[in-house]
Amino acid sequence: MYTFRAMNTTFGTVGLDLASHEKTEQLIYTLEKKLSRFQSTSELTALNQAAGQPHRVSPLLYGLLSLAHTYHWETDGLFNPYLGDVLCALGYDKSFETLSTYSQSFSFPQSQQPACLHKSPLVLDASEQTAFLRAGVQVDLGGIAKGWSADEVQRRLLASGISSGLIDAGGDIAVWGTNEGEPWGISIANPFHVDEDVAVLWFHRDAGIATSSSIKRSWQLTDGTRAHHIIDPRRCMPATSDLVQVTVLAPDTVTADVYAKTLLIRGSKEGERWMRENKPELGYIFVTQSETIIFGGNLADYCTEWEEVKE
């Protein structure tokens, strides 16, 4: 696997020639310069700093904002790309590897509705190609930017004649074609034991796979409690469901990323019901607080087989 660091995570590519590996790395760096909230010169930072007034954005950022906003409504607001101020208040105001172990405790006053929960935190104007962020709102594209980047790499490589490959954007994975004629095999990490896996999947089609965890990116607050980066927008605090990790299988990586996060927030029972009624075409693997593994949804549409790894 060819690896490099970008977007606050480790990227990896498999099954590509060296030139394609290097082109992928350069593309991801270019996207990071536009989409990172941690880079003071990024286009996203400029948009956040312009909150309260219309701001002209590039076609790339406009398209991703529009996509993120669509998922915001599709998930009943549980996918919320407008939580940058909440994450910063919790101490996640810089790239995770430089984050202090201890950050301040935090909660919004009960009488005050955060700007990120306003009915219209973002207004897009296609004719002027502008984005209007409500004052006090900060966009955090985070995982959706990684998933979109993986999908964009796949699109470009397919267009250039690369008929198979894998790109891993820190757990958001796009696979297409075959692994030298065999199904792609993807292992799902154990959130409680970093050197172990909980499941292995073998794919018979192009797919996006994304995993969200409440353990991997967590830090301790000054009151002794732990915070993590999956925020439940209903409380503006880290999610506290019975799930610690969710993996979703979808036709593309962005969809997988969005629903992995929202399922982690919903919890196992509500999540299973919501998926059955709204997204029965997706597959998922839950890891609960009690270390139970739950396979669900339409896994057979993506995998020839799947199995739990028992140590």
Protein Blocks (a to p, Z undefined) as FASTA:
>chain_A
ZZddeehiacddehiafklmmmmmmmmmmmmmmmpckbmkbmklmmmmmgoiacdddfkl
mmmmmmmmmmmmmnnomaccklmmmmmmnopabcfklpcfbdcdddddfklccfklgfbl
bccdfklopacddehiacdfklmmmmmmmmmmmmmmmmnopabdcddehhiacdehjeeh
iacddddddfklmkbcfbdcddfbdcddddddfklmgcddfkopacdfbdcfklopacfb
fbfbdcdddfbfklmmmmmmmmmmnommlmmmmmmmmmmmbccddddfkopacdehjlkl
mpmbdcdddZZ
